[in-house]
């Protein structure tokens, strides 16, 4: 069959350089011993893919991955798979995205909760760029510099504090008691609204009296009145950790106690923003 080339009788006179029983003229790999099933080419790892077509000729693999192993069976060869032991997606080089938010689990700070790339895969309900897990005000859009809470803008601070001060000056109590009169509730609710608008703020509530009566009694009454205002705010949903109260009796007069008008001014509650 090969009259001009020296060969073997077993192969009808044709040569077989690699001695695999397949004549050179029919051998796709004439210089390397192979198998008839692969036209004379070898399959070193025995995965059914000839070495010449096998991207990983020494590691048993699959046809889907060009002969390379794929431990997690996600269709991505281990050599190209950033997460070879966890089934994933080609988009993420074989890594999973459990919550389907477009961030691979290995790079996702919240792999089981759908989030955004801006917050490293974590949810951000108020859309302020601060992940809910780090956001002290997750339902109110705020500033990253203020832990996700809104801050009182300097241009608005004076107006806010004036509203607070006006409301505080109009808090009325039953004579000699720490019972807040109902007429004061609307003013207090104005303060509550401001506190809820700026949930990262904290406040000090101070009670004061005039100098009529015994100093120790005045001090006790001022403490109870400040505490009553604090409790009102708490009852309206303000976290107690944001509030403190203290009474000073007649120790810090704002006006002259020698006049009725001065004494009326000194019987007061002050609400101060903690800076």
C-alpha positions in Angstrom: 0.0 0.0 0.0 3.0 2.3 0.4 5.3 1.0 -2.4 7.8 3.9 -2.3 8.3 4.0 1.5 9.8 1.4 3.7 7.1 -0.1 6.0 5.8 -3.0 7.9 4.3 -6.3 6.6 1.7 -6.0 9.3 0.6 -2.7 7.9 0.7 -3.8 4.2 4.1 -2.2 3.7 3.3 1.2 5.2 5.4 2.9 7.9 4.4 3.5 11.6 7.0 5.8 13.2 5.4 5.9 16.6 4.6 2.1 16.6 1.0 2.5 17.6 -0.4 0.3 14.9 -1.7 3.1 12.8 0.0 3.9 9.5 1.6 7.3 9.3 -0.5 8.3 6.4 -3.6 7.7 8.5 -2.1 8.9 11.8 -3.1 12.4 13.0 -0.2 12.3 15.4 2.4 10.1 13.5 5.3 11.0 16.0 3.4 10.2 19.2 1.9 6.8 20.1 -1.8 7.0 20.3 -5.1 5.3 20.0 -7.1 4.3 16.9 -10.2 6.0 18.5 -8.3 9.3 18.1 -6.7 8.6 14.7 -3.4 7.7 16.3 -3.3 10.6 18.8 -2.9 10.0 22.6 -5.3 10.8 25.4 -3.0 11.0 28.3 -5.6 11.7 31.0 -8.2 9.2 29.6 -11.0 11.7 29.5 -12.0 10.9 25.9 -10.5 14.0 24.4 -7.3 13.7 22.3 -4.3 15.6 23.8 -4.1 17.7 20.7 -7.6 19.0 21.3 -7.4 18.9 25.1 -6.7 22.2 26.9 -5.7 20.2 30.0 -4.1 17.0 28.6 -2.9 15.8 31.9 -6.1 16.4 33.9 -9.3 14.5 33.3 -12.0 16.9 32.2 -15.1 17.2 30.1 -15.9 18.1 26.5 -17.8 21.2 27.8 -14.6 22.6 29.2 -12.3 21.5 26.4 -10.9 18.6 28.4 -10.3 20.5 31.6 -11.6 19.5 35.1 -14.6 21.4 36.5 -15.1 20.4 40.1 -18.2 22.4 40.8 -19.8 21.5 37.4 -20.7 25.0 36.5 -19.3 24.7 33.0 -16.3 26.8 33.8 -12.9 25.0 33.8 -11.2 25.1 37.2 -8.2 26.8 35.7 -10.5 29.7 34.7 -12.8 29.5 37.7 -12.2 32.0 40.6 -14.5 29.8 42.7 -13.7 26.3 41.6 -15.5 24.6 44.4 -18.8 26.6 44.3 -21.1 26.6 41.3 -21.3 30.0 39.8 -21.7 32.1 36.7 -19.4 32.8 33.7 -20.1 36.5 34.2 -18.3 36.3 37.6 -15.6 33.9 36.4 -17.4 31.0 38.0 -18.3 32.6 41.2 -21.9 32.7 42.5 -24.2 35.7 43.0 -26.7 34.3 45.5 -28.8 37.4 45.8 -28.7 38.3 42.1 -27.7 41.9 42.6 -24.8 41.8 40.2 -22.1 41.5 42.8 -20.3 38.2 43.1 -20.6 36.7 46.6 -16.9 36.8 47.2 -17.0 40.6 46.7 -20.4 41.1 48.3 -20.5 42.4 51.8 -24.2 41.2 52.0 -24.2 38.1 49.8 -27.8 37.1 50.8 -29.4 40.5 50.4 -29.8 42.3 47.2 -27.9 45.6 47.2 -26.0 48.0 45.0 -22.4 48.2 43.7 -22.0 51.5 45.5 -22.6 49.8 48.8 -20.6 46.7 48.1 -23.7 44.6 47.4 -25.6 45.6 50.5 -29.1 47.1 50.6 -29.6 50.8 51.0 -33.2 51.5 51.6 -33.0 55.3 51.6 -30.6 55.5 48.7 -28.1 57.8 50.4 -25.1 55.6 49.5 -24.7 54.3 53.0 -25.4 50.5 53.4 -28.3 49.8 55.8 -26.0 47.7 58.0 -23.8 50.8 58.6 -26.6 53.4 58.4 -27.9 54.7 61.8 -30.8 56.2 59.9 -31.6 53.6 57.2 -35.0 55.0 56.3 -33.9 58.6 56.1 -31.5 59.9 53.4 -28.5 61.3 55.1 -24.7 61.9 54.8 -21.9 59.3 54.8 -20.0 61.7 57.1 -22.9 61.5 59.6 -23.4 57.7 59.6 -26.2 57.9 57.0 -28.2 60.4 59.1 -29.2 63.9 57.9 -27.3 66.7 59.6 -28.7 70.1 60.4 -27.4 72.3 57.7 -25.5 75.3 59.1 -27.8 77.6 57.1 -30.8 76.1 58.8 -29.4 75.5 62.2 -30.3 79.0 63.5 -33.9 78.6 62.3 -34.2 75.1 63.9 -32.8 76.3 67.2 -35.1 79.3 67.3 -38.1 77.0 66.7 -36.9 74.7 69.6 -36.4 77.7 71.8 -39.8 79.2 71.1 -41.5 75.9 71.8 -39.6 75.4 75.0 -40.6 78.9 76.3 -44.2 78.0 75.8 -44.2 74.8 77.9 -46.6 75.3 80.8 -47.0 73.2 83.9 -49.6 72.8 86.6 -48.7 75.2 89.4 -46.0 73.6 91.7 -46.2 70.3 89.8 -44.4 68.5 87.0 -47.6 67.9 85.0 -47.4 69.4 81.5 -50.6 71.3 80.6 -52.3 70.1 77.4 -52.0 73.5 75.8 -48.3 72.9 75.6 -48.6 69.6 73.6 -48.6 71.2 70.1 -45.4 73.1 70.9 -43.7 70.0 72.1 -44.9 68.1 69.0 -43.0 70.7 66.9 -39.9 69.8 68.8 -40.6 66.1 68.2 -40.9 66.7 64.5 -37.5 68.4 64.4 -35.9 65.6 66.4 -37.3 63.0 64.0 -36.1 65.0 61.0 -32.6 64.9 62.4 -32.4 61.5 64.1 -28.7 61.6 64.8 -29.0 64.6 67.0 -29.0 64.4 70.8 -30.6 66.9 73.2 -30.3 68.2 76.7 -33.4 69.3 78.6 -32.9 71.7 81.5 -35.4 72.7 84.1 -35.2 76.1 85.9 -37.3 77.9 88.6 -37.5 81.3 90.1 -36.3 81.9 93.7 -39.7 81.8 95.4 -39.8 79.1 98.1 -37.1 76.8 99.4 -34.1 76.2 97.1 -34.1 72.4 97.6 -37.8 72.2 96.7 -37.2 74.4 93.6 -34.3 72.1 92.6 -36.4 69.0 92.9 -39.3 70.5 91.0 -37.0 71.7 88.2 -35.5 68.1 87.9 -39.0 66.6 87.7 -40.2 69.1 85.1 -37.2 68.5 82.9 -37.8 64.7 83.3 -41.5 65.1 82.4 -40.6 66.8 79.1 -38.0 64.1 78.3 -40.7 61.5 79.0 -43.1 63.3 76.7 -40.6 63.1 73.8 -39.9 59.4 74.5 -43.7 58.7 74.4 -43.7 60.2 70.9 -41.0 57.8 69.7 -37.7 59.6 70.4 -35.1 57.2 71.6 -34.2 57.8 75.2 -30.5 57.5 74.4 -30.8 60.8 72.5 -32.1 62.7 75.5 -30.8 63.8 78.9 -32.6 65.9 81.5 -31.4 67.9 84.5 -32.8 70.5 86.9 -31.0 73.5 88.3 -33.6 75.1 90.5 -33.1 78.8 90.8 -29.3 78.6 90.3 -29.3 79.9 86.7 -31.8 82.8 86.5 -32.3 84.3 83.0 -33.9 87.5 84.4 -34.2 89.5 87.6 -36.1 87.6 90.3 -37.1 90.9 91.9 -39.9 91.5 89.4 -42.9 89.4 88.5 -41.9 89.4 84.8 -38.4 88.3 85.7 -39.6 85.4 87.9 -42.0 84.3 85.1 -39.0 84.2 82.7 -37.0 82.2 85.1 -39.7 79.5 85.4 -38.7 77.8 82.2 -37.5 74.6 80.5 -34.6 74.9 78.0 -34.0 72.3 75.2 -30.5 72.4 73.9 -28.8 70.7 70.9 -25.7 68.8 72.0 -22.9 69.8 69.7 
